[in-house]
Structures are given as structure tokens and as C-alpha cells.
Amino acid sequence: MRSHRGMAHGNRTGPNLSVAVCQYYSLDRYRQFSYIHMSPDPPDRSWSTAVEQLTALGLSEYAARSFVALASLGEATAREVSDAADVPRTRVYDAVEELRERGLVDVQQSTPKRFWAVSVETAARKFEREHVQRVNGLLDALDGLESTPRTEEQRGVWTVSSREDVTDRLVEFVDGADEEVIFMTVGDLLTDRIVERLRAAIERGVTVRLAGISSPVEDEIREEVPEVVSFDSLWDWSDDPAGRLLLVDRERTLVSVLVPGDGDHPPESRDETAIWGSGATNSLVVVLKAMFTWQLNGDHG
């Protein structure tokens, strides 16, 4: 099973947005950046990937290119950085100052000046701390805003595109369950993050039911969460292009299918899209609730 586990941060309890952001945005970028020297990719590709991740983490293009050059050279003069990073020498000093202010580069006051980069592991930790602090600051700011309470009764359905966003909605719905979770999935979409949330739901007294999934996938979930309950389904959820189906407390549901991806994000050839609805009278909820109630109550015999 693919692992997306991360460690908690701060004093916040429950699902932590800081952890989520670090797991699904920042940490992936830290790792891609940190592993540049161990990457089996050609040097040019590793270089461009590292620069791309560093700019996504907030560095300017010239600063990112200069840091990757220094990470490769160890230490260097402005001329050497300019040659290696393809950065105009006059801009190297601005780039190095940006890096120095971020604690990523030290300067030796020699003639000519020499620049030394911290290790990629140290840089990754610095970026992680910065992002956690920013996300916690965002949470505090958003918590201070007045907002209109969301209605639980909603007309129509909402659409969600991309595997990450579908997973985020699914986790949010499972974390909000009070009594029951009905879950169906294909093996490719089962992650440690989902299993952890199902386990957490069971620990707070929620009944988790599995239906229509292949035996290997069910066995994998049971190995981690033996308390899950299985029931037969009319659907063979392993058939293409099935994705995931979730029904929470019989009043909130999400259904997804696999669709062709671009091979970039996610890196797999298949992506995911979903619809979801909420409320006892929501049309999608009514249909799925009727079908599952019929099966759970054994009325189809």
C-alpha cells in the first residue's frame, strides 16, 4: 500500500490542515528536491526537477538555479555559480542574498567571495518549517473570519476533479461520520491515509462496512482494520472504470470513476473524477441510500 503518512504538528487536534498540506504539497516537493543526487534520472532532468520544486516552494528562478548549482558544487564563486547555473553573474549576487536570507547559503568574505550551500536535508527541513508556520498562520486567520454556517441539506451534486482532491473530500466525509461509513474502492486507490481514517472512525464508534471490492483489497483493509464489516453488493466494484463509492451516515455520499490522466499529475495514466451530494433528500443520496438499505436489510432475497 502506498504510504502518505505524516506526523502531527503543534497543539491542534483532529485532522490537521498543516499536516495535510505538508503531506500533499510540500513534502512531496521536499523529497523530490532532496533526492536529486540519488535520482536515476538523467542529470538535466534532475536539475530541472529540483529547480521547478524550489520555485514552487517560493524561491525565484535565479535563486533556485543558484542553489542547485551550489548543491552540486559544494562551494563556489559567483563566476562558478554563473557558469554552472546559467545565471548572469550580476544576478548571482542577488540570488545568493535571497538564499542567505532564507538560511540556505553562507558567504565567505574572501576575494573573490565564496558561497557555501547547506545540505539538501537541512534545506528541506527549513522549507517544511516555513510551510507549517504559514499554514498555521492561515488557519488562525481563517478561524478569525465570520462565516455563514454551511447547510447540511444541499440540492444537486458537486463535482470534484483530480485524485488528490477526491481523496481530500473522502477523508473529510469519513472524519465527519457519526454512525456509519459504507465504502467501496478499487485497489489502486486504496492508500494508507484512507485506511488510517477508517481506523480512526471505528475507534470513535463508527461502523465501517465494505462492499463489492475484490478479495485482495478487502484482505488488505482487514489486515489493518480487522473490525470492518462486509456485506454483499450487486455491483462488482473492481470493474473498469470504477473508482470509489462512499456513503456516510446515509446522508452524504461520493462516487468516483477513473478517467484518462495526462501522465504528469498524478504520474499514473489514470486520474479520478467524482460527484458528491449531502442531505437526506439529496437526489444522489436518496438513490444510493435506497440501494444500500435494500441490500443491508436483506430485502432482495
N, C-alpha and C positions, 0 to 999 in steps of 0.2 A: 504494500500500500504506500502511496506517495505521502510523505510526511510534510505537513505545513505547521508543525507545532512551534510555538514561541513562548518565551517566558513572560510572566506578568510584570507590570511596571507600576510603580507608585502605589498610592493607597486606595485607588479606585477598586470597586468590587464588581463582579459580574463581567459580562462581555466588555472588553476594553478596546475602545476605538484606537488608542495608541498602539496596542499590540497588533491589531488588525492591519493598520497602515504599515507598520514596520514589517509585518509578515508578507503582505501582498504588494507592497510598493518598494519600500526602502530596502528591506533585507535582501530581496532578490537582486537589487542593483548592487548592494554591498558585495554580495557573493560573486556576481559576475565580474565586478571590478577587482575583488581581492584575488580571484583565481586566475588573473591574466597570465601569470608566469607558469601556471600548471595547465593552461588550456591546450588541448590538442589541435586547436585551430591554427591556421597559418598566422604568422606574426602580424601581417597587415590587418587581418580580421580581428585579432585580439586587440590590437591597438585601437582600431575604430570603435570596437565594442566598449572598451574602457573609457574612451573619450565621450562616447554617447551617454554612458551611465553617469559619468561625472557631471556632464552638463545638465542631465535630468535632476541631479542632486543639488544643483544651484551654482556650479562654477561656470564662469564664462568660457567660451570656446578656447581662447588663448591660454587661460589658466589650466583648463583641463588637459590640453595638449602639452603644456609645460610640465605638469605634474607627472603625466605618463612618461614623458622623456626622462625626468629625474628619477622616477621609479625604476626605469631601465638602466640608467647610467650610475645611479647611486649618488653622485655629486657631480657638479659641472659648473662651468662658467656660463655667462649669458650667451657667448658665441656658440658654445657646445649645445646649449639648450635650443638656441635658434636653429642650428643645423639639424638637430635630431627631431625637433617638433614642428619644423616648417613654420615657425613663428618669426615675424620681423624682429630683429634684435632690439629695436627701440621699444617694442611692445613686451619683450620678455620681462623687463623690469616692472612694468605694471602688473603683469601676470604673476610674477613672483611675490609682489607686495600683497596681491589678493590672497595668494596661498599662505603667505606668512601670517596675515590677519586671521586666517582660518585655522592656524596652528598646524599647517601641513608642511611647511618648509622653514628651515633655519638658514640664516645668512652668515657667512664668514666674512668679516671686514678685512679682506686682503686685497691685493692689487694683482689681477682683477678680482672682483668679488666672486665668491663661490657659493653655490646653493646646494643644500642637502635636504632630501625629502624624507619624511617619516616613513616607516614601513607601511605597506598596504593594509596590514591588520590594524595598526594604530589609526590610520585614516578612516577605515571602515567603522571603527568604534566611535570616532568623532562624529561622523555623519549620522550614525544611529542615534547618538545622544541628542544631536541637534534636531532631528526629526521628531523624536519623542517629546522633546520640550515644546516644539512648535505645535504638535498635535494636542498636547495637554493645554497649551495656551488657547488653541482654537476651541477645545471643549469648554474651557472656562468662559470664553467669550460667548459661545452659543448658549450655554446654560443661563447666561445673564439676560438673554433676549426674551421678551414676552412673545408667546406663540399661542395660536388658537389650537385647542385640543383637537386631535385627529378623530374623526368619526370612525367607528368600527364598521358601520353599515355603509357599503360603497356599491354604487351601480357600475355595471360593466366590468371589464377586466383591464389590467395594466400589463404592458409588455416590458420585458427585460431582455437585453441582448448582451452577449458575451458570457463566457463560462464563469469568470470571476464574479460578475455582478449577480448572476443566477445563484451562485454559491452564497454570496452575501445575503440575499433575500431569504434563502432556505435556512441559513443559520439564524437569522433574525426571527423567523417564524418559529423554529424549533425552540429557541431560547424563550419565546413568549408563551409556550404551551403550558396549560394548567392541568389538563387531564389526559389527553390522548394525542399521539402522533402516529399517523399511518404513512409509511414511507416505502417507495419503490424506486429502484435505481439500476442502472447498468454498471458493470464492474469498472469501466474506465472512469466513471465519475465519482467513485467512492474514494474519499480521502480521509486521512487521519483526523482532519478538522471536523468533518461530518460525524465520524464515529465518536469523537470526544463530546460533541454537543448532544448526540443521542444518549451517551452515557450520563452526562450531566442532567438531562431531562429525567431519566429513570431515577437518578439519585434524589431528585426532589419530588418523586412520587408520580411521575407521568408514565402512563402505559405506552410503550412503543411497539407498534405492530409492523411486521414486514410482510409484503405480499408480492407475488408474481415475479420474483427475481430469481436468477439462476442459483443452483445449489452452491457453486463455489463462492459466489458473492455473499449468500446468506451465511455460509460457514465462516467466511472471513469476518463478518459482523459479529456472529455469535462468539467467535474466539475472543473478541474484545469486549463484547457486551452480551453475556450469556442470558441476561434477563429479558431479552426481546421476545415478543410473541409472534408466531407465524400464523397466517391463515391463507387458504386457497383463494386464487383470483382467477377471473375469467380471462384475464389478459396475460399473455406471455411477454413480460416487460423486457426481455432480452432481445426481442425482435427489433431490427433496424427500422426506423431511426429513433427508437425510444431513448429518452434521456432520464428525467427524474419526475416523480409524482409525489406530492406531499399534501396531506390533509391534516390540519391541526385543530383539535377541539371541535371538529366538524363544522367549523365556521370560517376557516381560512385555508385556501388551497393554492398550490403552484404546480403547473405542469410544464415540462420542458421537452424539447426534441433536439437531436443532434442535427447540425446543418454544416455544409461545407465551410471550412475555415480558409484563411489566407496563408496558413503555414508559418505565420510570424507571431501572432498573439491571439490565442495560445499557439505554441510551437507545433501542436498536433495538427493533423489535416482536418479535424472536425472541431467546430465550435458549437455553441449551445445557445438557444433562444427559448424564452419561456413566457407564459402568461400567468397572472395570478389574480385572485379575487378575494374579497373579505366581506363577511356579514352573513347572517343566517339566511337572508333572502337573495343574496347574490346569485345570479344565474349559474355561474360556473360551480360555485359551492353547492347549490341545490342539486345539480346533476350528479356530481361526484359523491355527495353525501348519500343520495338515494341509492346509487350503485353499491357503495361500500356497506351501507346499512343493510341492504338486501343480502349481501354476502355474509356479513358478520352475524346477522341474526339467523342465518341458515334457512331463509325463506325460499331459496331457489331449488331446494330439494324436491 
